[in-house]
Amino acid sequence: MPHLIARRLKDERGDVPGWVLITLMTAGLVIVIWGLAGPALSGVFDQAISRVTGF
């Protein structure tokens, strides 16, 4: 039984190009969303801080 598991792990190479593509696409989406929503979120944060501090 341990030989079967070891052989299975040895044969399992994975889909490296697929994972690289998924990682790059996710990073791209995060950059685009951050670029679009960043200024709005910054404004909301600044407004909330000014209300709390009273400035």
N, C-alpha and C positions, 0 to 999 in steps of 0.2 A: 504494500500500500504506500509506504513512504517513497518508493521508487516511482510510482505513478504520479504522485504529487510533484516530485522533483522534475520529472520529465515534462509535465504540463507547464510548470513555471519556466523551464528552459525553452520550451517551444513558444511561449507567449511573448511576442515582441511588442505588441501594441501598435497603435496607429499614430506614430509620432507626427507625421505631416498634418493629420487631422487635428491633433491637439494644438499644434503650433498655429494653425489657421484659426481655431476657436479662440485661442488666447489673443491673437492679434486683432481679431474682429471685436472681441470684448473690450480691449484697450482702446480701439478706435471709437467705439460707441461711448465709452466713458469720457473720452476727450471731447467728442462732439456735444454730448449732453452737458458736460461741465462748462464748455464754452458758451452754450446758449443760456443755461440756467444760473451760471455763476454770478453775473451782475445783479440779477433779480434776488438771488439768495443773499447776496451781500447787502442789498438795500433793506431787505426784511430784517436782517440781523442788526444793522445799524439803527433802524427804527425801533426795534425792541430794546436795544441797549439804551437809546436816548430816553425812552419812556420809563425805564427802570431807574436810571440815574437822574432824570429830571433836567438833562441838558438840552 
